[in-house]
Amino acid sequence: MSIKKISQNTWQIKVSVRVPGRDQPIQRQERFYGTKTEAECRQAEIIGQLKVGGSLAYSNSKIISTFKDAINLYLAKLNAEGRLSSEHSRKIDRICREFGHLPLSVMPNYFEEWLKYIARKAISSGKKCSPATLNRPIEIVRAVFNHLVDLEEIPKNPITKIRFPRRKEQARNRYLTRDERLALMNAIERHRPHILPIISFMLTVPCRVSELTTARVEQYNPFNRTIFIPPSRSKAGIPIYKPIPPEMYSYFDNLPAGCKWLFYREDPPGVYRPISIRKAWSECLRVAGLTDLRIHDLRHVAVTDLIDKGNPDEVVRVIAGWTSTYMLRKYYDNDSRRVAQNVVFSGGQETPQELLWATNGG
C-alpha cells in the first residue's frame, strides 16, 4: 500500500488487501485530488470497502447502516441509564459530526488515520499532543462498538487495545504561589475586570468554567448560600451544590436588576453572559507574566487549598462533583516543599479578594 505524490494536491493511491476466502490479495489503485491527509483517509476508506464480506463484515441489520446509527443506539442507552452529561454529549456529537456518515466497515480505518492526523497536526504546529486528546475519542468510539457487540449487531469490536492503545496520562501538578496570585488578580482587575468574580470564585471553590459561565440567577440560593449545578451541566451527570465564599456574599446580593446570569459582563445598554472568558484569561496571563497555566488549573488550586485548610476529603469530593476519591489524589498538589511552606498553624489563608485589597493599599 502506498500514496505517491504526482503533482500539487494530486496523489496516486495503491492498496493491496487480503480477504478471507481468497488466495490472492485484492489490489486497487486510484488517482485522488486533495490534501495528503484526505488521500490517507481515502486510502483507509478503500481498505474498509475491500474488507466488507471478510473479517469486518457486519450484520445486515436494517437499524444500523452508518456509524451515526450506532451512536444513536449508544446515546439511547446512556439516557436510559441516566449517565449522559452535557459535556459527554458534546464530545459524542463531535465524533458523530466527524464520522457519522461512514459505514461501520470503513469507520475503524478512517478513525485510525484521523488519530494520526491529529498527532501530526500538533507536532507541525510546535505543540505537544496531549494523551487525553487521543484517549477520549478512542474511549467513545470503543464504547459505541462495544454496545453493538452487546446487541449482537457485530461479532467483535474492531477498536482493539492493540491497534488503538491508550496513551499514558500524567496529571498536571500546577499550583499558584502568593506572588503569582497577586500578579494574576492585579492583571485581571486592571485589564479584564468583568472576569474577576468568576476567577475569584474558581480560586476558592473547585469548579469547571462551563459550570459557572452557564449558571443562571435561579440556580443561586441566597438562604443557604449555594449555587446549584444541575446534572445536565456537571461532567459526572450528578447534582452539585457549590458553596459561596463569605467574601463574595456582597457580589451575589447585588446582581444587576434583570440580570439572568450569576456571572456577567456589563456592556451598555445591557448585561450579557461572559462567553469570551478564555480570550480575556489569556490576555491577563500575558500581562501577569504567567506561563503554563490553564484556567482549569484553578480547580487544582482550589482543591489543594481546601484540603490544606483541614476540610475533610469527603467534603471536598462532593463540592468538586466527583464520585470517587481517586480524583482528589489526582488534583491535590502534593509537592512536599509547598506543603511545608503552607502549613497553617493558626488563622486562615488570604482570600483572592484580600490579596487584591492588600496590594491596592487597603
RAGINOR-V474912 format. One record per pair of residues at least 6 apart in sequence whose ideal C-beta (glycine too) atoms are under 7 Angstrom apart, sorted by the first residue. I is the first residue (numbers start at 0). GAP is how many residues later the second one is. D is the distance in whole Angstrom. If there is no record, write none. Layout:
BEGIN
<<I/GAP/D> <I/GAP/D>>
END
This chain:
BEGIN
<<0/13/6> <0/14/5> <0/15/6> <0/42/7> <1/12/5> <2/8/5> <2/10/6> <2/36/5> <2/37/6> <2/40/6> <3/7/7> <3/8/4> <4/6/6> <5/6/6> <8/24/6> <8/25/6> <8/26/7> <9/21/7> <9/23/6> <10/21/5> <10/25/7> <10/28/4> <11/17/7> <11/19/6> <12/16/6> <12/17/5> <12/19/5> <12/26/6> <12/29/6> <12/30/5> <12/33/7> <13/15/5> <14/12/7> <14/13/5> <14/28/6> <14/31/5> <14/32/6> <14/35/7> <15/9/5> <15/11/5> <16/8/6> <16/9/5> <16/30/6> <16/33/4> <16/34/6> <17/7/5> <18/7/6> <18/31/7> <18/32/6> <18/34/7> <18/35/4> <19/34/5> <19/35/6> <25/24/5> <27/18/6> <27/22/7> <29/16/7> <31/7/5> <31/10/5> <36/80/5> <39/73/5> <40/69/6> <40/72/5> <43/65/4> <43/66/5> <43/68/7> <43/69/5> <44/61/5> <44/65/6> <46/62/5> <47/8/7> <47/57/5> <47/58/3> <47/61/5> <48/57/6> <50/54/6> <51/53/5> <55/49/5> <55/102/6> <57/46/5> <57/47/6> <57/96/5> <58/94/5> <58/95/6> <60/92/5> <62/6/6> <63/6/6> <63/40/7> <63/89/6> <65/34/6> <65/35/6> <65/36/6> <65/37/6> <66/32/5> <66/33/6> <66/35/5> <66/37/6> <66/40/5> <67/28/6> <67/32/3> <67/33/7> <69/34/7> <69/74/5> <69/78/6> <70/21/6> <70/25/5> <70/29/6> <70/73/6> <72/74/6> <73/69/7> <73/70/5> <73/73/5> <74/9/7> <74/17/7> <76/70/6> <77/6/4> <81/155/7> <82/154/6> <83/153/7> <84/146/7> <84/147/7> <84/149/6> <84/150/6> <84/151/7> <84/152/4> <85/146/5> <85/147/6> <86/148/5> <90/45/6> <90/49/6> <91/48/6> <94/42/6> <94/45/5> <94/46/6> <97/16/7> <98/8/6> <98/11/6> <98/12/6> <101/8/6> <103/50/7> <107/50/4> <107/51/6> <110/30/6> <114/19/6> <117/11/7> <117/15/7> <117/16/7> <118/10/5> <118/15/7> <121/6/7> <121/7/4> <122/6/7> <130/36/3> <130/37/6> <130/38/5> <131/37/6> <133/33/6> <134/31/6> <134/32/6> <134/34/7> <137/21/7> <137/26/5> <137/28/7> <140/18/5> <141/15/7> <141/17/4> <144/9/7> <144/12/4> <144/13/6> <144/14/5> <145/11/6> <147/6/5> <148/7/7> <148/8/5> <170/159/5> <171/125/6> <171/128/7> <172/160/6> <172/162/7> <173/118/7> <173/119/6> <173/123/4> <173/126/6> <174/125/7> <174/126/6> <174/129/6> <174/158/4> <174/163/6> <175/125/5> <179/110/6> <180/171/7> <180/174/6> <181/173/6> <181/177/6> <182/105/4> <182/106/6> <182/107/7> <183/100/7> <183/104/5> <183/106/6> <184/167/6> <184/170/6> <184/171/5> <185/170/7> <185/173/6> <186/97/4> <186/100/4> <186/101/4> <187/7/6> <187/8/5> <187/11/6> <187/96/5> <188/7/6> <188/167/6> <190/92/6> <190/93/6> <190/96/6> <191/88/4> <191/91/6> <191/92/5> <193/71/4> <193/72/7> <193/80/6> <194/79/6> <194/82/5> <194/85/5> <194/86/7> <196/54/5> <196/66/6> <197/14/5> <197/65/4> <197/76/7> <197/79/7> <198/99/7> <199/48/7> <199/152/4> <199/153/6> <200/6/7> <200/11/7> <200/47/6> <201/7/7> <201/96/4> <201/97/7> <201/100/7> <202/95/5> <202/98/6> <202/99/6> <202/149/5> <203/41/5> <203/98/6> <203/147/7> <203/148/7> <204/37/5> <204/38/6> <204/40/7> <204/97/6> <204/114/7> <205/93/5> <205/96/4> <205/97/5> <205/113/6> <205/114/4> <206/35/6> <206/92/7> <207/27/7> <207/91/7> <208/68/7> <208/86/5> <210/18/5> <210/22/6> <210/23/7> <211/51/5> <212/50/6> <212/60/7> <212/61/6> <212/62/7> <212/64/6> <213/19/6> <214/12/6> <214/46/7> <214/47/4> <214/48/7> <215/44/6> <215/45/6> <215/46/7> <216/38/7> <216/42/6> <216/43/6> <216/44/7> <216/45/6> <218/8/6> <218/9/5> <218/43/7> <219/7/6> <219/32/6> <219/42/6> <220/7/7> <224/18/7> <224/19/4> <224/24/7> <225/15/4> <225/16/6> <225/17/6> <225/18/7> <226/15/4> <226/17/7> <226/35/7> <227/11/7> <227/13/6> <228/10/7> <228/11/4> <228/13/6> <228/92/7> <229/9/6> <230/6/5> <230/7/6> <230/8/5> <233/6/5> <233/87/5> <234/86/7> <235/85/6> <235/86/7> <235/87/5> <237/83/7> <237/85/7> <239/81/4> <241/77/7> <242/76/7> <243/8/6> <244/106/7> <246/104/5> <246/106/5> <255/15/5> <258/12/5> <260/12/5> <262/11/6> <263/7/5> <263/8/6> <263/9/7> <263/10/6> <264/7/5> <264/9/5> <277/17/7> <280/14/5> <284/8/6> <298/32/7> <299/31/5> <299/33/6> <302/13/6> <302/17/6> <302/25/7> <302/28/4> <302/29/6> <303/28/5> <303/29/4> <304/44/7> <305/10/5> <306/9/6> <306/25/6> <307/34/6> <307/36/7> <308/35/7> <308/39/7> <308/40/7> <312/12/6> <312/15/6> <315/12/6> <316/8/6> <316/11/6> <319/7/7>>
END
